[in-house]
């Protein structure tokens, strides 16, 4: 009798476990059969269209799309601008409080994609597998960010339209943030108003 009572509880735990693992990464359900989904990054300086590459960086793309689907990137800022290097965002709101982060992901920098001008890649800490929400655009070819004897920075897409907006952003003034003491912070906030997934192309 005791075993009969435990069986439904055991089955319930299995179902909860399956449910959690299935829905832990909602990005995998965003246009799941599209290897190259596109997103539109709407900023206060214009729109940038990005084509993501799920064929080379499926973990990274699905992670990024999870943040997009959950609207976690909306009303955040690009907090780092080095005009001859990178433009970085995806981690902070305009008051520099952090957004809610998901679990860190596996580093896919060995996928063959290079940190070239106009590509989008994941930012991380020294731990190669520490990327969560922050991403950056390469503002020039940055081979030093590609893998070699050490892990690189995972590229997962490139700009497909709106390059002129990236160039406008590149020209914005930066300074040391008086609030945080960080260098290379845009003087006037560069706001990511919204990131949305664009419709799939019709066959």
Secondary structure, DSSP 8 states (H G I E B T S, - for coil): -HHHHHHHHHHHHHHHHHHHHHHS-GGGGSSTT-TT-EEEEEETTEEEEEEE-TTT-HHHHHHHHHHHHTTTTTTEEEEEE-TTSEEEEEEEETTS-B----------GGGS----TTEEEE---SSTT---S-EEEESS--GGGS-SSS----EEEEEEE-HHHHHHHHTS-EE--TTT--SSEESS--EEEEEEE------
